[in-house]
Amino acid sequence: MRLKKWIGGFICLFMFLTSNILAAPQLSNNAQVSVLTQEKGSEIYALWGHTAIRIKDDSLGIDHIFNYGIFDFSSPNFAWRFVNGETDYILGINNLNDVWMEGVIRNLDLTEQTLNLTAGEKQRLWDSLMENARPENRTYRYSFAFDNCATRPLSMIEKSLDYPLVFSDTTATGGTLRSIVHETTSDYPWLKLGINTVFGSRFDQPVTFREQFFHPSYLKKALNEAYVTDSLTGQKRMLVSKSVLLLQHDDTVENDEASYPAPGWFFYPIGALILLLTLFRGLRKGKLCVGVDVVLYLLFGIAGCILYFLAFVSTHPGMYPNGLLLVFEPLQLIYALALLVRPWRKKVLLFNWVNAIMTFAFILSAPFVTQIYPIEILFLGMVSLIRSIMWIKIRRFCCEK
């Protein structure tokens, strides 16, 4: 019995000592807290920048950078979970040398904003970040526009403050999530087309002041003007005491994607050729070539499968509603494959009625909806509509009696 008490006491003492060892140390009065912002990246995943929190205490030998933008490729079913919207990101801890070298290699702007925090606020933020960095706590469900590497640091900072954080100008820009995303995609026309295709009308709603902070550049600007007011004394304290540009982007370095032909150089000539063939063969010869439909709707159907999956299956926010679901839909893939089987061809021509109605509804409603559609997609929709109308009119295949 006495042995059990000794063992129990030893276990309790061990747990007490371990908990104190694992606990975040007490910061000194000279500790510094700052926000690091990376901007002007060229890789797609870093194109919109990045935000991290740096806590430096020379007396303790601490210089940690807390980064909410890490993902683990080796996690089970990573690719499927990522596509399905289960984008689990991790809070990791880096050092300034790693961040500096990344900025040099990738030609980034790197800005450090030193925060004017009290000793108690620094300690609370440090304790919270260290607790959040534990293996059981460090994973969170990432969302590109609503919960990301910029919004998380802001939330942690606000929770550590003695009083609410106040922003000097809470007026939104008047733009939308899509327009803010476009600010960094002007040199990436194919990426811009992809974004405008998969993002639904949610991204065209007027953005709120807080929603802007998903973009690190907007957060950085807002922090420079933010302040805390002591509710007892009424004293106003600016959040940022100093802002320093540590690295500067070299504008003379060319972006490789800027030399790529814009999507219009592909879609407009191909679409115009399909229109000419459709009108010439349909009106003049009264028949159409089935091969054009096989290729056209095979591509449309694949795009439709992706859009319908993102809108109705995945958990990615903002994918639904999307008016482009009327232009690209999985039925087109079935139609294209059925045309390859000669006995099925005349039966599946009924598809053109469905396609014509859906595409006509899309084109007719385009000027009245809030969603911004790519011009290239509108043009392809018109090509698809004319193609279906011509099939309904003639109902004859080229090279068939």
N, C-alpha and C positions, 0 to 999 in steps of 0.2 A: 504493500500500500504506500509506504514511504517512498519506494522507488518510483512509483507512478507519479507521485507529487513532484519528485525531483525532475523527472522527465518532462512533465507538464510545465513546470516552472522554467526549465531550460528552453523549451519551445517558445513560450511566451517572450522570454528575454531575447531569443534569436530573432523573432518576428519584429520586436520593437526596434532592435538595433538595425535590422535590415531595412525597415521602413524609413529610418532616419538616414541611412546611407543612400537609399534610392531617391529620397526627397531632394528637390531642387535646392541648391545652397542659397544662403542669404547674400544678396547682392550688396556691394559696397556703395558708399555715397557717390563714388566717381563713375558708376556704371552709366553707359550711354545706350539709348534705344533709338533706332532709326528705321526708316522705311526705304527699301531699295526698289527702284523701278527700272526695268529693262524695256527699251523701246526700239522700234525700227529694225526688227529682225527680218530675215529673208526666208527662213524655213516656214512652212505653212503652220506648224504647230506653235511657232513663236512669233508669228506675224503681228499679233495684236499686243505683244508685250507681256510683261510678267511683273508681279509684285511679291516682295518678301519682307520679312521683319528681321532686323539685325540687332542682337543684344551683345554688347561688348563691355567687359569688365577686366581691365588689365591686372588688377590686384589679385583676381582669382584665375587669371589665365584663360578667361572665357571670351570667345569671339564666334558666336553661333548665328547662322542665318537660317531662319525657319521658312521652309519652302513648301507651299501647298500645291505645287504643280508636278508632283512625281507620280508616275504610273509604272506598274510592274508587268512587263511583258510575259514573265514566267508564271504568272498566276493562272490557275485552271480556267480553261475556256476563255482566255482573254479576248481573242478576236470576236467570238460570238457575243460575249457580254458587251463589248465595246459597241458593236454594230446595233445591238438591241437596246442601247441606251443605258446599260448598267455600267456606266463609266466610273469605276471606283478609283479615286486618286488617293495619294498618301502624303501626309505631312512628313517631310524629311528635313534633316539638319545638314547644312553645308558650311563651308568656310569662305571667307572673302577671296582667297586665292582661286578657288574653283569658279566662283562667280566672275571674277576678273578675267580669268583665262577664257571662259565661255564668251564674255563680251568682246574680247580681242579677236578670237577666232571667228565669231559670227558677225563681227562688225556692228555692235549694238551701242546705243546710248545707255549709259548707266548713271542714274541720279540717286543721291543719298539725301534724304530729308531727316535731319535730327529732330527728335520729338522732345518737347518741353514738358516732361512728366515729373511728378513728385516721386520721392523715394518709394512711397507706398504703392503708387501706380506702376512703377517699374517692377517691383517685386511681384505684384499680382499678375502682371502680364507674363513675366518670366515663369512663375509657378504654373500658370494656365497653359503656356506653350509646352513646358516640359511634361505636364500631365497629358496634354493632347498628343505628344510625340511618342507616348508609350505604345508598344505594339498592339495592344487591345483597343487603343483609342484613335490611332493615327489615320485610319481609313475613313473616307467620306464619299458620298455620291456626288460626283462632279457634274455640273451643268454649265455649258459654255457661256450662256448669257445670264444665268440666274444664281449660280452658286459656284464660284471658281476661285482661282488663285489670287484674285484681287479682292473679292468680296469677303473672303474668309479672314485675311489679315485685318481688314477694317473692323469686322465684327469682334475679333479678339481685342483690338485696341479699345474699342468703345466699352467693352465689358470691364476693362481694367481701370477706367477713369473714375474719379471721385464724383464727377458731375457729368450730365449729358453733353455730348459733343454737338456743337452748333456750327452750322455752315453759313457763311455770310450771305450767300446767294443760293437759294433753294429753287430757283427758276430753271426748269428744264430747257434744253437747247431748242426745243420745238421740232427736233428730229425724231427718228425712230431707231429701233435696234438695227434694222437693216441699213439705214443711212450711216450709222456709226461704224458698222462692220465694213461698209464700202469705203470708208476713209483710208483704209490701209490695203485695199485690193485693186487700186487703179492700175497698177502694173501687172496684175495677175488676172487677165480677162477670162481664162478658163475656170479659175477658182471662183471668180465673181459669178459666172454663169451657173456653176454648180450650186453655190450658196443660194442664188435667187431661185433655183429650181426646187431645192428640197425644203427651204424655209417657207412656212406657211404664212397666213395673214397676220398671225400673232406678232410677227416681227415688223409689221407695218403700222401697229398701233402707236400713238404718241408715247414717247418714252417718259417715264417719271424721273425726277431728280436722282433718286437713289438707284434706279435701274441703270443709269449711265456708268455707274462705278464698276460694272463688269469689265470695262475697258480701263486698263491701268493708267493710261494717259489722263483720262478724265478724273480718276481718283487722285492722282498726283496733284493736278491743278486744284482740286477742291480742298485737299489737305493743307495746301499753302495758305488758304484763307479761313480755315476752320479754327474754332476757339472753344474754350471752356470757361464758364462763368461760375464763380463761387457763389452759391446760393445764400451764404451767410454775410459775406462782405461785399458782394456784388463786383468783385475784382475780376477783370477779364484777362485770361491767359491764352495766348496764341498757341496752337498745338505744335506748329513747326517753328523751331528756333533758328534753323539754318538749313539751306538747301545748296548742295554742291554737285556739279556735274563731274563725275569721276572718269567717265569715258565718253567720247564723242563719236558718233557714227560718221563714217567717211562717205560722203555723197558721191565721190568720184568712182566708187566701186560699182560696176554695172550689175544689174539684176539679169540673170540668164533668161528668166521667163519673159522679160520685156521684149525679147527678140522673137518670141513665138507668134505666129499669125493669130489674129483674133478669131474667135469662133465664127464670126460673120463671113470670113473668107472661105469657110467650108460650107456653112449652112445655106447661104444665099445662092451660090452657083449651083449646088446640088439640087436645092429646092426649085430653082428656076428651070433647071433641066427637066426635072420630073413634071413640072407644070407644062412645059412645051410638049413633052412626049404625051402627056395625058390629053391635052387639047387637040394636038395634031391627030393622034390615032383615034381618039374618041369621037371627035366631031367629023373628021374627014373619012376615016376608015370604019368607024363604028365598032371598034374592038380595042382592047388594052392588053398589055403584056403582064402576065401574072408575076414574072420575076421581080418587077419593080415593087409590087406589094409585099412579096416575101421578104425582101431586104428591108424595106421601109418599116413595116409593122413588126418585124422581128426586133429591130432596134427600139421601136416605140414600146413594144411589149416588155422588153427587158427593163427599160426605164420605168415603165408602169409598175412592174413587180417591186422595184426598189422603192418607189414613192408610196405605194400602198402598204408596204412593210413598215416604212418609217412612220406613216400616218396612223395605221390601225394596230400594229403589233408592237413596235418598239415603244420605249418609255421616254424617248427624246422629247423634251418640251418644245412646243411651237411648230411641230411638223403638220399639225391639223388644226383648222381646215386649210386646205391648199387647193386653189382653183385648177392647178395643173393636173389634178386627178382626172379631170374631164378630157384632157388631151392624151395623157399617157395612162393606159390601164392594161391589166394582165390579159384581158380578152383579146387584145391585138396580137399577143404572142401565140395564142391558140389559133387565131385566124391565119397567121403567117405559116404556121406548121401544117395546118389543114390544107392549105393551098398546094403543098408539095405532094398531096395524094390526089390524083386526078379524079376519082369518083366522088370525092367530097367537095370539089370546088364550087359547084353550083349551089350546094346546100348552104355553104358558109357565106354565100354572098349576102345573106340577110344581115350579116355583121355590119355591112355598110350603112344600113338604116340606123342602127344603134350608134355607130361612130359619127355619122353625119349629125344626128341630133345632139350628141354630147359635145362635139367640137363646135357646132353652131351656137350652142348655149354658152360655151366658154368665150368665144369671140364676141358675142352679143353683150355679155355681162362685163367684159374686161374694163370698159370705161367707167363702170359704176361701182366697182368693188375697191376696197382699200389696198388689196395686195398688188404689189408692183411686179409685173410679169416681164421677163426678158423679151426684147424685140425679136430675137432669133426664134424663140418658142412660139410667139404669135404668128410669125411667118410660116413656121412648120405646121402650125395648126391650120392655117389657111390652105396650105398645100394638101393636107390630109382631108380637109372638108371637100375641096374641089375633086379630089381623087374619088372619094366615096360617092359624091353626087353623079360623077360620070359613070361609075359602075352601076348605080341604080338606073341610069338612063339607058345604057346599052346592053348590059348583061351578057356580053360576049367576050371570050378569051382570044387573045392573039394566037395564031397558029393552030386554031381549032375550028372545025366546021360547025 
